[in-house]
C-alpha cells in the first residue's frame, strides 16, 4: 500500500495567493487547490476566515501589504473586544512576579478586579511575555582570542572501583574550554574540593599551553568565599594561584548559566561524546579513567566542526595559541590558608597539631599558610613563625625562642644540667639531686623538687645548703620540704645524733652476721 504524502505547511504567502486567485481571477476552490497544491479543505477554511474578517476583495486594503500584518488580521482572536483598553504597568507586573508566592494568574486577577472590562488572561500572558523579551534581550558575546578560559564541573560522574576493598567512588569530571576556538579539556578527580579544583585549573592551563587574561568559573564554595557579583571574595589559595599565573578570576553569578554559556555547552558535549562512551567500562584507578578520557578528548578536539569546517585544534592553532600568555617557569606551590587564634600556651592548632608562635602574641588572630611540607604563620601580612609540618596529627612543635625566659629554662632542663648546677654547690647537694631523679620512675618527675633545692641557694649560703643536704642524706629524707625545714630550723649547724647499733638478740631463728661470711 503506497505511503500517503504529508501535506505541506501553508504559509501567509499561500493565503495571499488564495485570495488573489479567488477574487481577482475568479477561480473555484478546486482550481485554486490544484494550482497551489493545497487541500480543498484548507482553501475553503482560509477563504471563510478572510470573509469573517472583511477581506472579500482584491487587492487587499492598505496596511495589509506586510505578511505579518495580514497574519495578525486573519488570526486575531474572535470574541467580545474589551471595553477597557488600559494596559497594565508591565514593569510593575515583572517586579511583583519576583516576590515569593506571586503568580501571573494572581496578578491578572488583581488587574481584572480594578479593570472588570479589561483584557483576558491569554492576552495578559502573551503581552507580558513580549515585554519580558524586550526587557531582557540576550547578549551575544563575541569572544576575543586568549581573553577567557571558562571552567565548570559536569553533572554526570563515573564510578571507580577500589580493587582492594570493592568500594565504589564517584569521579567528578572537570571541564575547561577556550571560547574563541572551542578547544576543550576534561579530567577526572575524586572530589570538587579546593585541592582538586586548583589541580583542575592547573592541568587545563598546561593542556592549553598558555594562560588567558581571565578565568570565568562557577561560584564553587571551595574557591569563592563570598559570591558577590561586583566584588567577589576569592579563597586565599585560589587568589594565590591567579597571582602565580598572572590572570584574573571572574566568578559567575549564582544560577546564571549564561555567564559561562560556552563551557555549559562544552559540558554537554563532554557528557555525550566522552562520558556516554565510557558508561559500560569499569575503572579501578583515577589514572586509568583519565587515560581513557584523554584518548576520546583528542578525538573530539581533532574532529572537524560541522558549521566551521575546521577542528577545534586547528582553530586553536590558527587564532588562539599566540594570544595566550606563556606559562610560569615554576609550578604553583599549593598552599591552604586558615585563620587561627593563639592559645594561652602560645601555640596555634593546625590540622590537629600545635605549632608555637612568639609568646607576646597570645590571644591574637593570625593567618596560617599550610603546604605539604611547611607551616607558615603570618600577622598583618608579616611572617612571624615557620615550622616543618608534622606528618602525624598530634603533639606540639615548639621553638625555644617563642617561649618566655622562665619556660625556656624549664624546657632546656636535662638530668645532666641539673646535676652540673648542683655540683657547683657541693657534693652532697649533687648526690641529693641525683637521688631525687633516680628514685622516681621517670627523671622528669624529680625536676620540680630539684629546682626547689637549687632555688634555696638564692636564700641561704652555699655552705649551709650543702650541710642541710648532708643531714637530709644521713636521715634518709630525700625531699625538698625536709631540706627547707632543716635550713629554717638551723639544724644544718649541728651534727645529727645517731644511736649505736644494738647487738642482735640470740635466737635460734636468727642466723647472725657470721652466716653471710
C-alpha positions in Angstrom: 0.0 0.0 0.0 1.6 3.3 -1.1 2.5 5.8 1.7 0.4 8.8 1.9 2.2 12.1 1.2 2.4 14.5 4.0 0.6 17.8 3.3 2.9 20.8 3.1 2.5 23.6 5.6 0.5 26.6 4.4 2.2 30.0 4.7 0.9 33.5 4.7 2.2 33.8 1.2 0.0 30.9 0.2 -3.1 32.6 1.8 -2.3 35.8 -0.1 -2.2 33.7 -3.4 -5.6 32.0 -2.4 -7.2 35.4 -2.0 -5.7 36.8 -5.3 -6.7 33.7 -7.4 -10.2 33.7 -5.9 -11.2 37.4 -6.0 -9.0 38.6 -8.9 -9.2 35.7 -11.3 -12.5 34.1 -10.1 -11.1 30.6 -9.7 -13.1 27.9 -7.8 -11.9 26.3 -4.7 -11.0 23.1 -6.7 -9.0 25.1 -9.2 -7.1 27.0 -6.5 -6.4 23.8 -4.7 -4.9 22.1 -7.9 -2.8 25.1 -8.8 -1.3 25.7 -5.3 -1.1 22.0 -4.3 -3.1 22.8 -1.2 -6.1 20.7 0.0 -9.6 22.0 -0.8 -10.5 22.0 2.9 -7.6 24.3 3.7 -8.5 26.7 0.8 -12.1 26.8 1.9 -11.1 27.4 5.5 -8.9 30.3 4.7 -11.5 31.9 2.4 -14.1 31.7 5.2 -11.6 33.1 7.7 -11.0 36.1 5.3 -14.7 36.6 4.8 -15.3 36.8 8.6 -12.6 39.5 8.9 -14.0 41.5 6.0 -11.5 40.5 3.3 -13.6 39.7 0.2 -11.9 41.9 -2.4 -8.6 42.1 -4.2 -6.3 44.0 -3.9 -6.2 44.0 -0.2 -6.9 47.2 1.8 -4.0 49.5 2.7 -2.0 48.3 5.7 -2.2 44.6 4.9 0.7 44.5 2.4 3.0 43.1 5.0 2.7 39.3 5.7 2.9 39.9 9.5 0.0 42.4 9.3 -2.1 40.1 7.2 -1.5 37.2 9.7 -2.5 39.4 12.7 -5.6 40.5 10.8 -6.7 37.0 9.8 -5.9 35.2 13.0 -6.8 37.7 15.6 -9.0 36.3 18.4 -12.7 36.4 17.6 -14.8 37.4 20.6 -16.1 40.3 22.5 -13.4 43.1 22.4 -12.5 44.6 25.7 -14.2 47.8 26.6 -11.4 48.9 29.0 -8.3 49.2 26.8 -5.9 50.4 29.6 -2.9 48.1 29.7 -1.2 47.1 32.9 2.1 48.5 34.0 4.3 45.7 32.8 7.3 46.8 34.8 5.3 46.7 38.0 4.0 43.2 37.0 7.5 42.0 36.4 8.7 43.3 39.8 5.7 41.8 41.7 6.3 38.4 40.0 9.7 38.2 41.7 8.1 38.2 45.1 7.6 34.9 46.8 4.3 33.2 46.2 3.1 35.7 43.5 1.9 34.1 40.2 0.9 35.5 36.9 -2.7 34.3 37.5 -2.9 36.3 40.7 -1.6 39.4 39.0 -4.2 39.0 36.2 -7.0 38.6 38.8 -5.9 41.8 40.5 -5.8 43.5 37.2 -9.4 42.4 36.3 -10.5 43.4 39.8 -9.6 47.0 39.0 -10.5 46.7 35.3 -13.6 44.4 35.0 -13.9 45.1 31.3 -10.2 44.7 30.6 -8.3 42.2 28.6 -8.5 38.4 29.1 -5.9 36.1 30.8 -4.5 34.7 27.5 -3.9 38.2 26.1 -2.4 39.2 29.5 0.1 36.4 29.4 1.1 37.0 25.8 1.7 40.7 26.2 3.7 40.1 29.4 5.9 37.5 27.6 6.5 40.0 24.8 7.5 42.6 27.4 10.0 40.2 29.0 11.6 39.5 25.7 12.0 43.2 25.0 13.3 44.0 28.5 15.7 41.1 28.8 17.4 40.9 25.5 20.0 38.1 25.1 23.6 39.4 24.8 25.7 37.6 22.2 29.2 37.6 23.4 32.0 37.8 20.8 34.9 36.1 22.5 38.3 37.5 21.8 41.2 35.1 21.3 43.1 34.4 24.5 40.8 36.5 26.6 38.9 33.9 28.7 39.1 30.3 29.9 35.7 29.0 31.2 35.6 26.2 33.7 32.9 24.1 35.3 32.1 20.6 36.6 29.9 18.1 34.6 26.8 16.9 36.3 27.5 13.3 35.4 30.1 11.2 37.3 31.9 7.9 36.6 32.3 5.1 39.1 35.8 4.0 40.1 36.1 0.7 42.0 38.7 0.3 44.7 40.3 -3.1 43.8 41.3 -3.8 47.4 38.0 -3.0 49.2 35.5 -3.0 46.4 34.2 0.4 47.4 32.9 2.5 44.6 33.9 6.2 44.4 32.2 8.7 42.1 34.7 10.5 40.0 33.9 14.2 39.3 34.6 15.5 35.7 36.3 18.9 35.4 35.7 20.7 32.1 37.5 23.8 30.7 37.4 25.4 27.3 38.7 28.4 25.4 35.6 30.1 23.9 37.3 31.7 20.8 38.4 28.3 19.4 36.2 25.9 21.4 39.3 23.9 22.4 38.1 21.7 25.2 39.8 19.9 28.2 38.4 17.4 30.6 39.9 15.4 33.6 38.6 13.3 36.5 39.1 13.8 40.2 37.7 12.3 43.4 36.0 15.4 44.7 35.2 19.1 44.0 37.2 20.3 47.0 39.8 23.0 46.8 42.9 20.8 46.1 41.1 19.1 43.2 39.6 22.4 42.0 43.1 24.0 41.8 44.6 21.0 40.2 41.9 21.0 37.5 42.7 24.7 36.7 46.5 23.9 36.5 46.0 20.9 34.3 43.8 22.8 32.0 46.3 25.7 31.6 49.1 23.1 31.0 46.9 21.4 28.4 46.3 24.7 26.5 49.9 25.6 26.8 49.3 29.1 27.9 47.4 31.5 30.2 44.4 33.6 29.2 43.7 37.0 30.5 40.8 35.8 32.8 39.3 32.6 34.1 35.5 32.5 34.3 34.4 29.9 36.7 31.4 28.8 38.7 30.7 30.1 42.2 32.2 27.0 43.8 32.3 27.2 47.6 35.8 25.7 47.6 37.2 28.6 45.5 34.9 31.6 46.2 34.4 32.7 49.8 31.7 35.4 49.0 29.8 35.2 45.8 29.2 38.9 45.2 28.8 39.9 41.6 30.6 43.2 41.8 33.3 42.4 44.4 33.6 38.6 44.8 35.9 37.4 47.6 38.1 34.5 46.5 39.6 31.8 48.6 43.2 32.8 49.5 44.6 29.8 47.8 42.6 30.4 44.6 43.7 34.1 44.6 47.3 33.0 45.1 47.0 30.7 42.1 45.7 33.5 40.0 48.6 35.7 41.1 51.1 33.0 40.2 49.7 32.6 36.7 49.2 36.4 36.3 45.5 36.1 35.4 42.1 37.3 36.8 39.4 35.2 38.3 35.8 36.2 37.3 33.2 34.1 39.2 29.8 34.0 37.6 26.5 34.9 39.2 24.6 32.3 41.1 22.1 30.4 38.9 23.1 32.3 35.8 24.4 29.7 33.3 24.6 32.2 30.5 27.5 33.9 32.2 29.6 30.9 31.1 27.4 29.6 28.2 30.3 28.2 26.2 31.5 25.9 28.9 27.9 24.8 29.6 27.8 23.7 26.0 31.2 22.0 26.4 29.9 20.1 29.4 27.0 18.8 27.3 29.4 17.7 24.5 31.8 16.0 27.0 28.8 14.1 28.5 27.7 12.9 25.1 31.0 12.4 23.3 33.1 11.0 26.2 31.1 10.0 29.3 28.4 8.2 27.3 31.1 6.2 25.5 32.6 5.2 28.8 29.4 4.2 30.5 29.9 0.4 30.1 33.6 0.4 31.0 34.9 -0.4 34.5 37.7 1.6 36.0 39.9 0.7 39.0 42.0 3.8 39.3 41.8 7.5 38.6 44.8 7.3 36.3 43.1 4.7 34.1 40.0 6.9 33.8 42.0 10.0 32.9 43.9 8.0 30.2 40.6 6.9 28.6 39.3 10.4 28.8 42.5 11.8 27.1 42.1 9.4 24.1 38.5 10.5 23.5 39.4 14.1 24.1 42.0 14.1 21.4 39.4 12.7 19.0 36.9 15.4 20.0 39.4 18.3 19.5 40.7 16.9 16.2 37.2 16.2 14.7 36.1 18.9 12.2 33.2 21.0 13.5 30.1 20.8 11.2 29.4 24.5 10.8 33.0 25.7 10.6 34.8 23.0 8.6 37.8 23.1 10.9 38.6 21.2 14.1 38.9 22.8 17.5 42.6 22.1 17.5 43.2 23.7 14.0 41.2 26.7 15.0 43.2 27.0 18.3 46.5 26.9 16.4 45.3 29.4 13.9 43.7 32.1 16.1 44.3 31.5 19.8 47.7 29.9 20.7 49.6 33.1 20.0 47.1 35.2 22.1 47.8 33.2 25.3 50.4 34.4 27.8 53.3 31.9 28.5 53.1 29.6 31.5 55.2 30.4 34.6 58.6 29.0 34.8 57.9 27.2 38.1 54.8 25.2 39.1 52.3 26.7 41.5 53.1 25.7 45.1 49.7 24.7 46.5 49.0 26.1 50.0 45.9 26.4 52.0 45.2 29.4 54.2 43.5 29.3 57.5 42.8 31.6 60.4 43.7 30.7 63.9 43.8 32.2 67.4 47.0 31.9 69.5 46.3 29.8 72.6 47.4 30.7 76.1 50.3 28.3 75.7 51.5 30.4 72.7 50.6 27.7 70.2 48.1 27.6 67.3 46.2 24.5 66.2 46.7 23.4 62.6 45.3 20.1 61.4 45.2 18.6 65.0 48.8 19.6 65.7 50.1 22.6 67.7 52.8 25.0 66.4 54.4 27.7 68.5 54.5 31.5 67.9 56.2 34.2 70.0 54.5 34.3 73.4 53.7 38.0 73.1 51.0 37.2 70.6 48.8 35.2 73.0 45.2 35.9 72.1 45.9 37.4 68.7 44.3 36.2 65.4 46.8 35.0 62.9 46.8 33.6 59.3 48.3 30.2 58.7 49.7 29.1 55.3 49.8 25.4 55.1 51.7 23.5 52.4 52.7 19.8 52.2 56.0 20.4 54.0 55.9 23.8 55.8 53.6 25.6 58.2 54.0 29.4 58.0 52.2 31.8 60.4 51.6 35.5 59.5 50.4 38.5 61.4 49.4 41.6 59.4 51.0 40.0 56.3 54.3 39.5 58.0 55.7 36.1 58.7 56.2 35.5 62.4 56.9 31.8 62.5 57.8 28.9 60.3 57.8 25.1 61.1 58.3 21.9 59.3 54.9 20.3 59.1 54.5 17.1 61.1 53.2 14.1 59.2 51.3 12.8 62.3 48.2 14.6 63.6 49.3 15.0 67.2 51.8 16.6 69.5 53.5 20.1 69.8 56.1 21.7 67.7 57.9 24.4 69.8 60.7 26.8 69.2 62.7 27.8 72.3 62.8 31.5 71.2 59.0 31.6 71.3 58.8 30.8 75.0 59.1 33.1 77.9 62.5 33.1 79.7 61.2 31.0 82.6 59.7 28.4 80.2 62.9 28.3 78.3 64.9 27.4 81.4 62.5 24.6 82.2 62.3 23.4 78.6 66.1 23.2 78.3 66.4 21.2 81.5 68.0 17.7 81.5 69.2 15.5 84.3 72.8 16.3 83.4 72.2 20.0 83.5 70.6 19.8 87.0 73.5 17.7 88.3 76.0 20.2 87.0 74.2 23.1 88.7 74.0 21.1 92.0 77.7 20.1 91.8 78.7 23.8 91.8 77.1 24.0 95.3 78.6 20.9 96.7 79.0 17.1 96.6 76.1 16.4 99.0 73.8 18.7 97.0 74.7 16.8 93.8 74.1 13.5 95.5 70.7 14.6 96.8 69.5 15.9 93.4 70.7 12.7 91.8 68.7 10.6 94.3 65.6 12.7 93.7 65.6 11.8 90.0 66.9 8.3 90.4 64.3 7.2 93.0 61.3 8.1 90.7 60.0 6.1 87.7 61.0 8.9 85.3 63.7 11.5 85.9 61.3 14.3 84.8 59.2 13.6 87.9 62.0 14.9 90.1 62.7 18.1 88.1 60.4 20.2 90.3 62.0 19.0 93.6 65.5 19.5 92.1 64.5 23.1 91.0 63.4 23.7 94.6 66.7 22.5 96.1 68.6 24.8 93.7 66.4 27.8 94.4 67.3 27.5 98.1 70.8 28.7 97.1 69.3 32.2 96.5 68.1 32.4 100.1 70.8 30.6 102.1 74.6 30.4 101.9 76.1 27.7 99.9 77.8 26.0 102.9 74.5 25.9 104.8 72.7 24.4 101.9 75.4 21.8 101.5 75.2 20.9 105.2 71.5 20.7 105.1 71.7 18.3 102.1 74.2 16.2 104.0 71.9 16.0 107.0 69.0 15.0 104.8 71.0 12.2 103.3 72.0 10.9 106.7 68.4 10.8 108.0 67.3 9.5 104.5 64.8 12.2 104.0 65.2 13.0 100.2 62.6 15.7 99.8 62.6 19.5 99.2 60.4 20.1 102.3 62.9 18.3 104.5 65.9 20.3 103.3 63.9 23.6 103.6 62.9 22.6 107.2 66.5 21.8 108.2 67.6 25.2 107.0 64.7 27.1 108.6 65.2 25.5 112.0 69.1 25.8 111.8 69.7 22.0 112.2 72.2 22.3 109.4 74.6 23.8 112.0 74.5 20.7 114.3 75.6 17.2 113.6 72.8 14.6 113.6 72.7 12.2 116.6 73.0 8.6 115.5 72.3 5.8 118.0 74.9 3.0 118.3 73.8 -0.3 116.7 72.3 -2.7 119.1 73.6 -6.3 119.2 71.3 -8.9 117.7 69.5 -10.8 120.4 70.2 -14.5 120.5 67.6 -16.6 118.9 67.5 -19.9 117.1 65.7 -18.4 114.1 68.2 -15.5 113.7 71.3 -16.6 111.7 73.5 -13.6 112.6 76.1 -11.8 110.5 78.6 -14.7 110.6 76.1 -16.7 108.4 76.8 -14.5 105.4 80.6 -14.7 105.7 
